Amino acid sequence: VEEKSFSDSLWWALVTVTTVGYGDIVPVSLFGKWIAVLLMLVGIGTIGMLTSALTNFFVKDNPDEQIKLDKLQDELSSQRLLLEKQSEKIDELNRMIQELLEKI
């Protein structure tokens, strides 16, 4: 539409769709400007969809994973209780040993 070379047109399309917009090649005609607007919207939409897809990939709300996580947290809590009981028993044994040593 702007009577530019194919390489210039390809460069302009790439720069516009990636929303960089260097401004070295700009549309002058009304039809060229409308194409530019359409291409900009497509570029923004594509980048938005890509960002959304990547976010969805890394942040999955998987119910099975949540169930596993809940089970692991329950197991961790029970292990902590066992450790606390063992620690209390060890403290009691240490006191008994100290009392025996004092008697000797």
N, C-alpha and C positions, 0 to 999 in steps of 0.2 A: 504494500500500500504506500509506503514512504519512498519507494524506488531506491532502496539501499541494496547493497550486495547481500548474498545469502549468508556469508560469514558475519557481516555486521548485524543482520537480522537475528541470526542465531545467538550472537553475543548479547544483543539487547534483550531477547526473550529469556535467556538464562539469568541475566542480571536482574530482570524485572520479576521473574517467578521466584527467585530466592530472596526477594525484597531488599536487595542490596542497593540497587538503583544508583550507579555511579554518576549518571547524568551526562556521560560522554556522547551518547546517542539518545535522542528524545524524539517522540512522535510529534509531528507538526500538524498533520491533517486531523479532522474531526474523527474520521473512521479509525485512524491510527491510535488516537487517544482512547477511543472506546475499547479497542482491542487491548490496549495497555491496562485499562481498568479491569477488564475481564481477566487478563493474565495475572494481575496483582492479586485479585480475589482468589484465583485458583492457587497461586503460590502460598498465600496466607492459609488457605484451607488445607492444603497439602501438609504444610509444616505443622498446623494444629492437629491434624489427624495422626501424623507421625509421632508427635509429642504425646498425644493421648494413648496411642498404642504402646509406646515404650513405658509410660507410666503404669498402664494396666498390666503389662508384663511383669514389672517389678513389684507392684503392690497388688497382689491377688488376695481377694477375700474369700478364701477357700474354706468351707465349713469343716472339711475333714482335717485340715491343718489346724483349725481352731480347737477341734476336739482333741487332737494329739497334744497341742500346747496345754490345754486344760489338764489332761492326764499327767503330763510332765510336771506341771506346777503342783498338782496334788501329791505326786511322788516326791518332789523336792520338799514339800512341807512335812510329809511323814518322815523323810530322812533327817530333816532338821530336828524333829521331835526326838527321834532315836538318838541323835548325837547329843542333844541336851541331857537326856536320861543317862547316857553313858558318861558324860562329863560329870554329872552329879554323883554317879557311882564311883568314879575315879577320885573325886574330891573326898568322898566319904572314906574310901580306902586309904587315901593319904592321911586323913585325920586319925584313922585307926592305927596306922603305922607309926605316926608321930606319938600317939599315946603309949603304944607299946615301947617305943624307944625311950620315952621319958621314964617309964617304969623300970627299965633295965639299968 
